[in-house]
Amino acid sequence: MCRVARVHDSVQNPAAKTYRHSFAVGVFAWQPRQAGRGKNTVSSGFEGPWTRSPSRWNYDFFDALLSEEWVPAKSPYGADQWHTRNETSKFARTMRLTADVSLVADKIYRPIVEEYAADHAQFDADFADAWFKLVHRSEDHPHKDDLEKEAGVCTSFEFTTLLP
């Protein structure tokens, strides 16, 4: 059983603490002290959530991709994105990127979207496996437990058993 690592301010690496301190006092010229607030907010240019409840795990992404007709739109910042044609749809306040919409237009990827829409347990399992690989492996740590062995901690996905 691995020990669960906290992500914010729990790193014992002195260099990491130096970076956090540097951001806190605003010593990086490209990082204004008030970054992320008001006029200093940085955006990719895309605007809107992918799901109806962005802070809660759900399957809206796949359901909406399959049940809605998506039409090209512009974000308030001029970025190309997609919205539902039906402005009264339960997904009307969500958006998609071209890469998202292409999943259902592609003959290879559409069956995967359909599988995940129909089998949420399969999506959860595949997502957990992919996330584990993402946060536990790198070029310097190519095997399953390399990073965990070096850092002495790992990420726990026990919280997924609490999902409805």
C-alpha positions in Angstrom: 0.0 0.0 0.0 1.4 3.3 -0.9 1.4 6.5 1.1 -0.8 9.2 -0.4 1.1 12.3 -1.4 -0.4 15.7 -1.0 0.3 17.9 -4.0 0.5 21.5 -2.7 3.4 22.6 -0.4 4.1 19.1 0.6 7.2 18.5 -1.5 10.3 18.2 0.6 12.6 19.2 -2.3 14.3 22.5 -1.3 14.4 23.6 -4.9 10.6 23.2 -5.1 10.2 25.4 -2.0 12.4 28.0 -3.6 10.2 28.1 -6.7 7.0 28.4 -4.6 8.6 31.2 -2.7 9.7 33.0 -5.9 6.2 32.8 -7.3 4.7 34.0 -4.0 6.8 37.1 -3.9 6.6 37.7 -7.6 10.3 37.7 -8.5 9.9 36.1 -11.9 9.5 39.0 -14.4 7.1 37.0 -16.6 5.0 36.1 -13.6 3.1 39.2 -12.1 2.3 39.0 -8.5 -1.4 39.1 -9.2 -1.3 36.5 -12.0 -4.6 34.7 -12.5 -6.8 37.5 -11.2 -8.6 40.3 -13.2 -6.6 41.9 -16.0 -3.7 39.5 -15.4 -5.7 36.4 -16.1 -4.1 34.3 -18.8 -6.3 32.3 -21.1 -5.9 29.9 -24.0 -8.7 31.8 -25.7 -11.2 29.0 -25.4 -14.2 29.8 -23.2 -16.7 27.4 -21.5 -16.9 24.1 -19.8 -16.8 20.6 -21.4 -19.4 19.4 -18.9 -22.5 20.7 -17.1 -20.7 20.3 -13.7 -17.0 20.9 -14.4 -15.9 20.4 -10.8 -17.6 17.0 -10.4 -16.7 13.8 -12.2 -19.3 12.9 -14.8 -19.7 11.5 -18.3 -21.2 14.5 -20.1 -18.3 14.7 -22.4 -19.2 11.5 -24.2 -22.9 11.8 -23.9 -23.0 15.3 -25.4 -20.6 14.3 -28.2 -22.9 11.6 -29.3 -26.3 13.2 -28.7 -25.7 16.8 -30.0 -25.0 18.4 -33.3 -22.0 20.6 -32.8 -21.5 23.7 -34.9 -18.5 26.0 -35.3 -18.4 29.0 -33.1 -15.9 31.7 -31.8 -15.0 32.2 -28.2 -15.2 35.7 -26.8 -11.5 35.9 -27.5 -11.8 34.8 -31.2 -10.7 31.2 -30.8 -12.3 28.5 -32.9 -14.5 26.2 -30.8 -17.9 24.4 -31.1 -21.3 24.8 -29.5 -24.5 22.8 -29.7 -26.8 23.7 -32.6 -29.8 23.4 -30.2 -29.5 26.4 -27.9 -32.0 24.9 -25.5 -30.2 21.6 -25.1 -29.1 20.5 -21.7 -25.6 20.7 -23.0 -26.0 24.2 -24.6 -23.8 25.9 -22.1 -20.9 23.5 -22.8 -18.3 23.7 -25.6 -16.0 21.5 -27.5 -12.7 21.9 -29.4 -12.2 20.7 -32.9 -10.1 17.8 -31.6 -13.1 16.7 -29.4 -15.6 16.9 -32.3 -13.3 15.0 -34.5 -13.5 12.0 -32.2 -17.1 11.2 -33.4 -16.4 12.0 -37.0 -13.5 9.5 -37.2 -14.3 5.9 -38.0 -11.6 4.6 -35.6 -12.3 6.8 -32.6 -16.1 7.0 -32.7 -16.5 3.4 -31.4 -14.3 4.3 -28.5 -16.5 7.3 -27.7 -19.5 5.0 -27.9 -18.0 2.4 -25.7 -17.1 5.0 -23.0 -20.6 6.6 -23.2 -22.2 3.1 -22.7 -19.7 1.7 -20.2 -18.7 4.2 -17.5 -16.8 1.6 -15.5 -14.6 0.9 -18.5 -13.9 4.6 -19.0 -13.1 5.0 -15.3 -10.7 2.0 -15.4 -8.9 3.2 -18.6 -8.7 6.8 -17.3 -7.2 5.6 -14.0 -4.6 3.5 -15.8 -3.7 6.4 -18.2 -3.5 8.9 -15.3 -1.3 6.6 -13.3 1.1 6.3 -16.2 1.1 10.1 -16.7 1.9 10.9 -13.1 4.3 8.0 -12.4 6.4 7.7 -15.6 8.8 9.9 -17.5 11.8 9.5 -19.7 13.9 9.1 -16.6 11.4 6.8 -15.0 10.1 4.5 -17.7 8.9 1.5 -15.6 5.8 1.1 -13.4 7.3 2.0 -10.0 10.5 3.9 -10.8 9.2 7.3 -9.7 7.5 6.0 -6.7 10.7 4.2 -5.6 12.7 7.4 -6.1 10.2 9.8 -4.4 9.0 7.4 -1.8 5.3 8.3 -2.4 2.7 7.5 -5.0 -0.7 8.8 -6.0 -3.7 6.9 -4.7 -6.9 6.5 -6.7 -8.9 5.2 -3.7 -11.2 8.2 -4.0 -12.7 6.7 -7.2 -14.4 4.0 -5.0 -16.4 6.8 -3.4 -18.0 7.9 -6.7 -21.8 7.3 -7.1 
